[in-house]
């Protein structure tokens, strides 16, 4: 392989020195005329010549070394002149003529004679007439498509005509103080268009800085060099190599430029005289400075009705995309238009060129145009734009002869090449390339899964399958690809055919991370490609949640976190522990509007304990063994002043892996009413308090029940249930507010609706319940306004309720408030009252207390704990809609929510005097009553 940088030097004769040397050689020749003498002299001459060229080569090697920057254009002509002068001294012309047939004569070249472009230039004739389509249907479809595209871009990013662009403020304004340096790169192989290009570039209204003519593996290298030499312009350089660097070589050369901007042209693009001025001006505007500009571009295919994407060369198909401009359909670009990639010419800042080589191209044989636009958007958020023209002024055209606009004849149509390019653009779209279709038609899916390894694919498979099999749900999976997670192996793990890896249909996205990190030992390439690819995919598909494993690689986790946070539409990253994935299949039953709120709620577990260390140990063990889906959960221990030593030691030694641990100890004994009510207070509207006395035990599924219920009934914007103030873990067996305390079975009561339907009840639960922040603030204020040491002095007397006589009970005040204002609690309902919590009825402040004459049978309160996935027990395997939840009053009678409010308003004993059709309205930030309002 040879590669050289040659210029057209200004040659000088050096006649005086040459004459002196000739006289000396001639005198020697006369005195020594024998053949032997001539041969000796030839040997000496060749030795001297070898020495001279050794010096010459030394200087050449020095300037071609990696430490020397060729962009400074070192001047080699002095060495050439030196060699030319000494050539005649070492070998006189008559000696040279004797041996010019020998191999040694090839070391000396005759002087290059000055030639003009007219002597060496060849010109191609365009031997076809631009054809026009006569397919009326396709003309209509193409033009409608183009108008639709322009209208969208007009509204989204704005489109300007050429005159409007030239009026925009630009740092490269031709009339401004700064003139840009533009390096033009011309890549030639066989075409005879170099002279036409050079002539056009030499007459630009904005002069170029340099032109580099490239000849890589061209059979016409000698003629191309002669053309460059003929122009005798030091700004024009010829760079050649016997190796064909294909389409990427010109971009590799562009990395070497010292200029501000680079203009890369195919060999059949003849730019109009004003092109450099137009392109530089636009590139200098704030709006388009981070862009690649060109004269010809493509809009990639749109999705078809069968949800597949066609080939970009599919005939008679609107979905196959657009070619711009397209004279065949009378489509001229008169307003700047964003395209998916540019063809034939690229104008961009030298800095942006580097982006092309971040990822290894899909192939080096073709597709550099698409790869450039794809990489620029993916890593620099840079767009690709076709510059508008003045249709009647060819000097504004990027291709003044419109050679490439003749689509069906001049662009690539070989079947194998089309297939490669189809695979390439689909690969780009599958790894986050936001095409014009994706911009115009934003998608909305429920979940986008990410797996970095095959084991992660297998772990996520049940939840992915649940999403995909649920009616109305959409879910896809992205995989790392390459050596980390090969696509076909991932498809097999999901029980999908391997063909899904080749179909142009959204289902599995192979990110091909190995393309930039196959041999790297740094975390940067992985983080970079996961972030940039997932950012694009999230923007295209707008998933409600991005789901992956909680134990995934930490760098990948960071990348996924950054990618989801950049989406303005509110996608949420969900990190699931492997053991919990099969336990949260109910995620697929939540509305897509509720899923983004997955991480909004913050639950704190608040334990009220005193001197029952054994009971506390049992509770803590059950809490540790529960499923928490990776959420952070704070735990607090609230003890009175008389707490025993064993309990304190137990609390101090307890390790809670899911969040912070807090211990609060009172100085003065406060009793149960204060211990419970003061154990928790919300700081935000997303704080929820789970209150547990130490003789409670919870099910492993308790947290899943809480989270599912909150997402379904409180965090779904499409659900309105403001009456819901708490969620119970417990299923009661008695109607405790009635004097007789009759037994009650919810499964039997609701068997006509569904035996296991959850229900709303006006009774709050004190044996394991989560309380809502707004209503808890309200409760604090209410209890402060109504608390009396003598229960008989309490103004609220609910008809026929045992609670009227309860003393020192925080629950009595909460019951009163819920009755007066129509609040309810959500209760579970499973066979045999199986619940998410149970009460072991151990002696304490109420149970077995001396002043408590009520008998408490353990079998009436201790219920079985749920040890299996509760989802299958629910109606239709999921929580019913809020509108179908049955509601009960305080006495377990079926009453509508409106009826509950009516009963409280009728009682008329709230802190404000209201009419019988009104209830008290509260400021939920402070809990203070505001006014009466109709319900």
C-alpha angles and dihedrals in degrees: 000000000000127000124180142173108216133174136192100257125203101244123214123195102219089207096172095056092042091053093052092050092048093053091051094049093046092053091052091049093057094054094046114044104146119111090240091055091048093052093050091049091051091053091050091047093051090049091054091046090052090052093050093050091047088059090046092050092048091059091045092051090049093055093044093053118113091248092064119078107225090195087081087067101229114216114241098169093097090062091047092051091048092053092047092053096047092045090076093046094052097040117021116216095255091053090047090053092054094053103031091109093058123091090247090064090068088074090072122059126196117246115280108244119224112257133182128231091248089064097053108024121109125189131206121227118222098232099189137068117232105260123219124215116246093191101114094191094053093044088054093046095046095047093045089049091051093048090048090052093049093048091052093048091046089059098038107039106357127246127230135197120233093262091049091050092051090052092056117104110263134177087218096053109151090230093047129098095254124067118196123235108232123191112201117205119199118189115200135183115151108336120110097222104101095102092050090051094047092047090052094046093048090058098048118136086231110048117230123237098219140349119210115196110201126203112180114177091335120158087212096059095122095049092045090053091049089054093051091047091049092062089059092206119144090208091064116077132185118217120183142174133178087222116083107230089187121209097331097056094081091054090049089054090049088064088070098058123114091200128109095235138025127213112194117190135188114232094256098053113102106185122213119250094259097046100102091047092050096045094046092048093051092044088054095058121098092237097054105025090102094052144090113235130202147150103243128041147160137231108214122229124291124223117274128224091264088058093249127114120236128223113279086237096051109137124234093009127127089197091060089081135234139293112213124237098019114178090180087073097029092251112153123177105236096154126046109265131193113230136185093245141350128236134206098001136042129186117187144133116283089240093061093055090074090066092070091073102048091097126033107255119251086243136348092216096076144340102071088136094059093039092055095052092042094051093044092054095041098049105020103027086235122155131217117231137185110220116231122241138211100245093212096045114070090186087075094052121105089210108030092190097041093222097157097045088079090090106179094050109033108035126077112288103159108128096229092049092048089052092051092050091046089053090048098053091043089052089052093049089048092054099051107285105153103215125189089262090055091049095048096043110034111196127223121208132166101229141009113195125204126201124179096187140024091254089057090050089055092048093050094043098093094052093043090051091049091054093046093047095048113098112251095014128119124196134163134182130226119202132192093238125192116068092337098062118352112212098231091050090050091050090052091050088054093047090244124136115262089238090078086079090063103035119105091230129104111256112099126022118205106202093190093216090174088071090082104015107038095118101015119115092194124096092220099084092049093047091046098051096041091050097045095042096045091044089058095044091049091050092049098045103027097212117199088222137014107212127200141140121290090222095053119131109294094232091051089049090054091049093050091048092052092045094053093045092057092060109097091199092073109252113176127216112227117196109195126193110232096242092056100051096087089045096059101053086124087078087085090059094058119095116256087242091061098045097074088062091062094117101032099093118078115198124197122195110221116192122196109203139155121165108341102103094164092053091046091051091055092049093048092050091053091049092051092051095053127104114252104174092225096297122143112244124184120214127203132187116211115195133172126233094268096057113144127243095247092057093049092050091048092052093047093050095045114108116206112195098189103065147319122333123217133186120201120187126184121226094208121041107256105177130229098298091061095036091059103035094046096044094090141017125175122243096191138017089258096058116104127187125215108198117202130174114212096253090064123099124195136213121244086244098052096105093046089055091051094047095045092049094047093050093045100044108019110026099043109099089207092060123078114193106141091159091070108103104160145007119229124214092193133077112211124223096194137051092234099183093062117084094235092047094215120200117257135193118197093194090061093040094056100035091115091056097034125309092233103036116137113237143198118246131185090221118092117221123235097183099073120334140148115229125208120238100233095049092043091057087048090050092052092055093043094051091047090054095045107033115124130168088224110061091202090065092059106113093215112088112169110205114257093354123139088210091077090079099041114121130197090009121136087192092062091062092046090051090051093050094046091048094049096046103034100248123159141192127223115239131193119232120199133149116293090008089286104180148180090248137023136197116229091198097226120173114276144120093328110011110079090355115156094241095045109093094176114109116231116200110198093219090060093059109024108084132180118269120237109251099172138060104286095202094088091055095057123093107281087354095289144068110285120242114278090246090062098051110114116228131213132195125231091281096051094258120140108253130156120247090251089051090054091055091047091055092052093046091049091055088057097195101122124123090267125050107243136170120263089259095052139073131194116278115213136201099237093202093061103017090231120140113247110180145314119283135184116250 
